[in-house]
Amino acid sequence: MGGLCDGLSRALFKGRVPPCVWTFQRHKGADGYCSPQRWERRAGEAGKGKAIGEIALNPSVEHSTLREVASTLVHEMAHAH
């Protein structure tokens, strides 16, 4: 999924979508969500103490077309941007 996300970031957001954690989580009534400051880097990691966002897709997207999944990713990436 990283390649798709990187490509979408470069093509639509000039590569400016900040790094984030990609997860699959259930969220009632939503295909995905963005939580821009969800995680904090631990001691010893590059950028210690700096927050990193999360973009999650609902596992139910497995029944969606690639176009629908990409649309959800772009929507959530816009929140992160």
N, C-alpha and C positions, 0 to 999 in steps of 0.2 A: 504494500500500500504506500510505502514511502516514496517510490518513484512517481506514482500518480500525484501524490500530494506536492512533491517538489515541483513537478511539471506545472500543476495548476497554480502554485504560488508564483513561479516565474512568469507564466503566461498572463495571469490575471491581476497579480498584486506586485509586479516587478520584483519578485523574490523577497518581499518584505513581511511575509507572515512569520512571526517570531517562532522559534523552536517550541514544540509542545509534545506532550505525551499523547499518543493515540491509543484509545481503548475501545472495547466493546462493552457497553453497560446498558441495562434496560432502564428506560425512562418513559413512564406511561404517557402515551399520546404524542411522542416525539420520535422522529427517525434519528435524531442526534442532538447533541448539545455542546456548548463551549463554556468552559470555566477558565477564564484567562489567568488567574493567579492561584490555581489549585495546589500546586506542589512547590516545595522549597528544596533547593539542592542542599545536600548534607555536607558536613565538614569533610575536607579531603577531595571533594569534587570541584571541577572547574566552575567558577561562578558561585562559590559557596554563599548561601544566604539569599541568593537571587531567586525570585519566584519564576516558575515555568507553568505554562497553561496546559490544559487538557482539552482535547477534542474527542468526544465519544460518539460512536455509532451504535444504534440499537441493533442487537444481533438479528432482529427480524429483517434487516436489509438484505440478508442472504436471499430473500425471495424477490428482490427488486432487480431491475435492469441496471447495467453499468451506468447508463445515463442518469438514472434516478439516484444511484449512490454518489456519482460525481456531483450532482446537483446539491445533495445534502452536504457533502464535503465542502463545496464552494460556499454554501450558506454559512456553515460553521466557521470556516476560515475567515470570512468577512467579519464575524464577531471578534475573532482573535486579532485581526489586522488593526 
